[in-house]
Each structure stands twice: as C-alpha cells, then as structure tokens.
Amino acid sequence: MLKKVLKNTNFMFLFATIIAFVYPNTAIYLEKYMVPVLIFLMTFSLTDVRLRGLDIRAELSSIAVALVLNYVFLSGLIMVLTILLIRDVSLLRGFVVMAAIPPAIATVPLSTLLKGDTRLALMANASIYILSILLVPVILLISIGTSTIEPLQMMVVLMELILLPLILSRAIIKTPYYELLKRDQSIPINLGFFIVTYVVIGLNRDILLHESSMLLLVSVIAFMRTFFSGTLVHKVCGIFNVPFERKVTYTLFGSYKNLGLAATIALLLFGVRATIPSAVCILFEVSMFPYFSVLFRENG
C-alpha cells in the first residue's frame, strides 16, 4: 500500500503542496539540502535517458523540432510574457532561469503513458540535456548579465545539477542492480520531488497567500506556458498532420520544463523570492497529465 502511494507522482506533488501550506516551518531547515536532493532525483531520473544504442543521426530533424519547441517556442513564450507582465526583479530572474533550463525528464515516462513516441523523447532529452550545459549559461548571461551573475558560481551550479547527475546516472545503469532498482525507480524520484516541492512552496507560503496581485500575474504566465502552450502545439501538429505518437511527444516538449532544477538554480543564484515562478508553475504542471490524457483521447 505504502509503495503504491509513493509511486503515485500526482499524489506526492499534491501532498507536498498541502503540507507546505499547512506546515511550512520545516522548509527553512531543509533548504540547505536542496542541492544533494536534486542531484539524487536528477540522477535517478536521467537513468531513463539512455545514450547507448540510440541512433541520434537518424532522428536529427525530429530532435531539432523538440529542441526548437522547448528552447525557442516555450522559452520564448516565457520570456515575452515575463517582459510584458513582470516588474519585480526577483520574479523576472526566476522566469529567466525557467526559460533557460531544459525540459522536464518527465517527458520520457509521460510519452509512454500517453502513447507518444518514447524513443524520440529519449533521444531528444539526451541531446537537449547535453546541449543545456552550454545553453543554460548562455541564456542566463545574455538575459541577466555578468554584473548580476557570477559566471564561476553559475558553472559550478550547472556542473553539480546537470553534469554530475548525467555521469552518476551512467554509473548506475552499468551496475548489476540497475534492473532491480528500475522497478521502483519512481519512488526515489517522487520522494526527491516531494522534498523540492515542499521546500520551494513552503519558503514562499506567506508570499503566495498574501501577495494576490503578484500571484495573479505569475499564474497567468504559468497557465500560458503550460496549458496554452501545450494545446497550441497539439493543434498545430494536427494542422500539419503530424503522426499521433510524435504529436504527443512534441506537445510535451512544448509545455514542460524541469521546475525542480529551475527552482534550485534560482534559489542558489538569486534567493528565495526568485523561486516563486517555479512554485506556482509546479501547481499547474501537476494538473497537466490528466488534461493531456483527455485532450489526446478526444482529439487523437
């Protein structure tokens, strides 16, 4: 029974959110463990991204589409809306970090659950995460500038949160225990996201409850960069008669960002208030799977 609960991603996100609002006090003590927790969950998440045996050259154009959807369309949408609606510097920086980071690792299992092209999701995620080691600092430095960000500190953060988990995940795959671990892989990932979600929302609980005008603007961007962006990609794919499996996967890349990674980088570089965009968007992304399940079933 407990294992079943721990494997239920939506429940774990919802439970973490409720606990963060009801009892947020522990978040400040857990804040210092955000980096090791994220390294832990990123490592287990990235074991799904298998590099060996993937012929990336054969799917180069499709991978390019996924990259453009996530880093041009979705990141561009986030940046444009942020420039138009946000005046708070900390919030703006939080959204810039969100625009800079790669897609959620969840695009791989979600592609499977929604009957999308999982092979494409694997190859695109692997390629984008490798490219993100260059893309993230370039986007942050161009958007925010070296006067605000210490480049060396940023590179250390990226090495810790992207490169190190990639290396560790390769080591885990090679162990004889990997197939055994894989059966319950979602448990450590969900526990890691539970802690990250609890800390991010718990640290911002008072702000989320008392700054209604700010929350409304952030929620507008959160809605647009999740439900609107995903629906738009889905509709455009339908117009161009993209095969169903690829339409599912492209929709995911056009609507999901790695918010745990975004929140942790924003916290380390800019402080607690910069994590508010990720905290709000987490609430929206939790609701996207059931929405997409209905969308794909009705429209095919």
C-alpha positions as CSV (number, residue, x, y, z in Angstrom):
1,M,0.0,0.0,0.0
2,L,2.8,2.4,1.0
3,K,4.8,1.6,-2.1
4,K,1.7,2.3,-4.3
5,V,1.3,5.7,-2.7
6,L,5.0,6.5,-3.1
7,K,4.8,5.6,-6.8
8,N,1.8,8.0,-7.4
9,T,3.5,11.1,-8.7
10,N,0.4,13.3,-8.7
11,F,-0.4,12.4,-5.2
12,M,3.1,13.1,-4.0
13,F,3.1,16.6,-5.6
14,L,-0.3,17.4,-4.2
15,F,0.6,16.1,-0.7
16,A,3.8,18.1,-0.7
17,T,1.9,21.2,-1.7
18,I,-0.8,20.7,1.1
19,I,1.9,20.1,3.7
20,A,3.8,23.2,2.6
21,F,0.8,25.4,3.1
22,V,-0.3,23.8,6.4
23,Y,3.1,23.3,8.0
24,P,5.8,25.3,6.2
25,N,8.2,25.7,9.1
26,T,10.4,22.8,8.2
27,A,11.2,24.1,4.8
28,I,13.8,26.6,6.1
29,Y,15.7,23.7,7.6
30,L,15.5,21.6,4.5
31,E,16.6,24.4,2.2
32,K,20.3,23.6,2.7
33,Y,19.7,20.0,1.4
34,M,18.1,21.2,-1.9
35,V,21.3,20.6,-3.9
36,P,22.0,17.0,-2.8
37,V,18.3,16.1,-3.0
38,L,18.1,17.5,-6.6
39,I,21.3,15.7,-7.6
40,F,19.8,12.5,-6.2
41,L,16.5,12.8,-8.0
42,M,18.1,14.0,-11.2
43,T,20.5,11.1,-11.2
44,F,17.6,8.5,-10.9
45,S,15.5,10.5,-13.4
46,L,18.3,10.6,-16.0
47,T,18.7,6.8,-16.0
48,D,15.7,6.8,-18.3
49,V,17.8,8.8,-20.8
50,R,19.8,6.0,-22.4
51,L,22.5,7.1,-24.8
52,R,23.9,3.8,-25.9
53,G,22.1,2.3,-28.9
54,L,20.3,5.4,-29.9
55,D,20.9,6.5,-33.5
56,I,20.5,10.2,-33.0
57,R,21.6,11.0,-36.6
58,A,18.6,9.1,-38.0
59,E,16.2,11.3,-36.0
60,L,18.1,14.6,-36.2
61,S,15.3,16.6,-37.7
62,S,12.8,15.4,-35.1
63,I,15.2,16.1,-32.3
64,A,15.7,19.6,-33.8
65,V,11.9,20.1,-33.7
66,A,11.8,19.1,-30.0
67,L,14.7,21.4,-29.2
68,V,13.0,24.3,-31.1
69,L,9.7,23.7,-29.3
70,N,11.3,23.7,-25.9
71,Y,14.1,26.3,-26.2
72,V,12.6,28.7,-28.9
73,F,8.9,28.4,-28.6
74,L,8.4,27.6,-24.9
75,S,11.4,29.6,-23.6
76,G,10.5,32.5,-25.9
77,L,6.9,32.5,-24.7
78,I,8.1,32.6,-21.1
79,M,10.4,35.5,-21.8
80,V,7.9,37.5,-23.8
81,L,5.2,37.2,-21.1
82,T,7.7,37.9,-18.4
83,I,8.9,41.1,-20.0
84,L,5.2,42.2,-20.6
85,L,3.8,41.4,-17.2
86,I,6.6,41.2,-14.5
87,R,8.2,44.2,-12.9
88,D,9.6,42.5,-9.8
89,V,13.3,41.9,-10.5
90,S,13.4,38.6,-8.4
91,L,10.4,37.2,-10.2
92,L,11.8,38.2,-13.6
93,R,15.1,36.4,-12.8
94,G,13.1,33.3,-11.7
95,F,11.3,33.2,-15.0
96,V,14.6,33.7,-16.9
97,V,16.0,30.7,-15.2
98,M,12.9,28.7,-16.1
99,A,13.3,29.7,-19.7
100,A,17.0,28.7,-19.7
101,I,16.7,25.2,-18.2
102,P,15.9,22.0,-20.3
103,P,12.6,20.1,-20.5
104,A,11.4,18.0,-17.6
105,I,12.8,14.5,-17.5
106,A,9.1,13.5,-17.1
107,T,8.7,14.0,-20.9
108,V,10.0,10.4,-21.3
109,P,7.7,8.5,-19.0
110,L,4.8,10.8,-19.9
111,S,5.4,9.9,-23.6
112,T,5.0,6.3,-22.7
113,L,1.9,6.8,-20.6
114,L,0.2,9.0,-23.2
115,K,1.2,6.6,-26.1
116,G,3.6,9.0,-27.6
117,D,7.0,8.4,-29.3
118,T,9.1,7.4,-26.3
119,R,12.1,6.7,-28.5
120,L,12.1,10.2,-29.8
121,A,11.5,11.6,-26.3
122,L,14.6,9.6,-25.1
123,M,16.8,10.8,-27.9
124,A,15.6,14.4,-27.7
125,N,16.0,14.6,-23.9
126,A,19.5,13.1,-24.0
127,S,20.6,15.6,-26.7
128,I,19.0,18.6,-25.1
129,Y,20.5,17.9,-21.6
130,I,23.9,17.6,-23.1
131,L,23.4,20.9,-25.0
132,S,21.9,22.5,-21.9
133,I,25.3,22.6,-20.3
134,L,26.1,25.3,-22.9
135,L,22.6,26.7,-23.4
136,V,21.8,27.5,-19.8
137,P,24.8,29.7,-19.1
138,V,24.5,31.5,-22.5
139,I,20.8,32.3,-21.9
140,L,21.3,33.4,-18.3
141,L,24.4,35.6,-19.1
142,I,22.7,37.2,-22.2
143,S,19.4,37.8,-20.3
144,I,20.7,38.8,-16.9
145,G,24.3,39.8,-17.4
146,T,27.6,39.1,-15.7
147,S,27.1,42.1,-13.3
148,T,24.3,40.1,-11.6
149,I,25.6,36.5,-12.0
150,E,29.0,35.3,-11.0
151,P,29.9,33.1,-14.0
152,L,32.1,30.8,-12.0
153,Q,29.4,30.2,-9.4
154,M,26.9,29.5,-12.2
155,M,29.2,27.0,-13.8
156,V,29.7,25.2,-10.5
157,V,25.9,25.0,-10.0
158,L,25.4,23.6,-13.5
159,M,28.2,21.1,-13.1
160,E,26.5,19.9,-9.8
161,L,22.9,19.8,-11.0
162,I,23.3,18.7,-14.7
163,L,26.7,17.2,-15.5
164,L,27.2,15.3,-12.2
165,P,23.8,13.6,-12.4
166,L,24.4,12.7,-16.0
167,I,27.7,11.0,-15.0
168,L,26.2,9.3,-12.0
169,S,23.2,8.0,-13.9
170,R,25.6,6.3,-16.4
171,A,27.4,4.6,-13.5
172,I,24.0,3.4,-12.1
173,I,23.0,1.9,-15.4
174,K,26.2,-0.1,-15.6
175,T,25.6,-1.7,-12.1
176,P,24.2,-5.3,-11.9
177,Y,21.5,-3.9,-9.6
178,Y,20.0,-1.5,-12.1
179,E,17.2,-3.7,-13.4
180,L,16.2,-4.4,-9.8
181,L,16.3,-0.7,-9.0
182,K,14.3,0.2,-12.1
183,R,11.2,-1.5,-10.8
184,D,10.9,1.0,-8.0
185,Q,12.7,3.9,-9.7
186,S,9.7,6.2,-9.4
187,I,9.9,6.0,-5.5
188,P,13.3,7.9,-5.0
189,I,12.3,10.3,-7.8
190,N,8.9,11.1,-6.2
191,L,10.5,11.4,-2.8
192,G,13.1,13.9,-4.2
193,F,10.4,15.9,-5.9
194,F,8.3,15.8,-2.7
195,I,11.1,17.5,-0.8
196,V,11.9,20.0,-3.5
197,T,8.2,20.9,-4.0
198,Y,7.7,21.2,-0.2
199,V,10.7,23.4,0.3
200,V,10.0,25.7,-2.7
201,I,6.3,26.2,-1.8
202,G,7.0,26.3,2.0
203,L,9.6,29.0,1.7
204,N,7.2,31.1,-0.4
205,R,4.0,30.2,1.5
206,D,3.3,33.6,3.1
207,I,4.1,35.4,-0.2
208,L,1.7,33.1,-2.1
209,L,-1.1,33.7,0.4
210,H,-0.7,37.5,0.8
211,E,0.5,39.0,-2.5
212,S,-2.6,38.3,-4.6
213,S,-1.8,40.8,-7.4
214,M,1.7,39.3,-7.9
215,L,0.3,35.8,-7.7
216,L,-2.3,36.6,-10.4
217,L,0.3,37.8,-12.9
218,V,2.6,34.8,-12.2
219,S,-0.4,32.5,-12.6
220,V,-1.3,34.0,-16.0
221,I,2.2,33.2,-17.2
222,A,2.1,29.7,-15.6
223,F,-1.2,29.0,-17.4
224,M,0.1,30.2,-20.7
225,R,3.3,28.3,-20.6
226,T,1.6,25.0,-19.6
227,F,-2.0,24.6,-20.8
228,F,-2.0,27.2,-23.6
229,S,1.4,26.2,-25.0
230,G,0.7,22.5,-24.9
231,T,-2.8,22.9,-26.5
232,L,-1.3,25.2,-29.2
233,V,1.4,22.7,-30.1
234,H,-1.1,20.0,-30.2
235,K,-3.4,21.9,-32.6
236,V,-0.6,23.0,-34.9
237,C,0.6,19.4,-35.1
238,G,-2.9,18.4,-36.1
239,I,-3.0,21.0,-38.9
240,F,0.3,19.6,-40.3
241,N,-0.9,16.0,-39.9
242,V,1.9,15.0,-37.6
243,P,1.5,11.3,-36.6
244,F,-0.2,10.8,-33.3
245,E,2.8,9.5,-31.4
246,R,5.0,12.4,-32.4
247,K,2.2,14.9,-31.8
248,V,2.1,13.7,-28.1
249,T,5.8,13.9,-27.7
250,Y,6.1,17.3,-29.3
251,T,3.3,18.6,-27.1
252,L,5.2,17.6,-24.0
253,F,8.4,19.3,-25.2
254,G,6.3,22.4,-25.9
255,S,4.9,22.6,-22.4
256,Y,7.2,21.1,-19.8
257,K,10.3,22.5,-18.1
258,N,12.4,20.9,-15.3
259,L,10.9,23.0,-12.5
260,G,12.9,21.3,-9.7
261,L,16.1,22.3,-11.5
262,A,14.8,25.8,-12.2
263,A,13.8,26.3,-8.5
264,T,17.1,25.1,-7.2
265,I,19.2,27.2,-9.6
266,A,17.1,30.3,-8.9
267,L,17.4,29.7,-5.2
268,L,21.2,29.3,-5.4
269,L,21.8,32.3,-7.7
270,F,19.1,34.8,-6.7
271,G,17.4,33.8,-3.4
272,V,14.1,32.6,-2.2
273,R,11.8,35.0,-4.0
274,A,13.2,34.0,-7.4
275,T,11.7,30.5,-6.8
276,I,8.1,31.8,-6.8
277,P,7.7,31.3,-10.6
278,S,8.7,27.6,-10.2
279,A,6.5,27.2,-7.1
280,V,3.4,28.4,-9.0
281,C,4.2,26.6,-12.2
282,I,4.6,23.3,-10.3
283,L,1.0,23.6,-9.3
284,F,-0.1,24.0,-12.9
285,E,2.2,21.2,-14.3
286,V,0.7,18.7,-11.7
287,S,-2.7,19.2,-13.4
288,M,-1.4,18.8,-17.0
289,F,-1.2,15.0,-17.2
290,P,-5.0,14.4,-16.6
291,Y,-5.7,17.4,-19.0
292,F,-3.5,15.9,-21.7
293,S,-5.0,12.5,-21.2
294,V,-8.4,13.9,-22.1
295,L,-7.0,16.1,-24.9
296,F,-5.3,13.2,-26.7
297,R,-8.2,10.9,-26.2
298,E,-10.7,13.3,-27.6
299,N,-8.6,14.7,-30.5
300,G,-6.3,11.8,-31.3
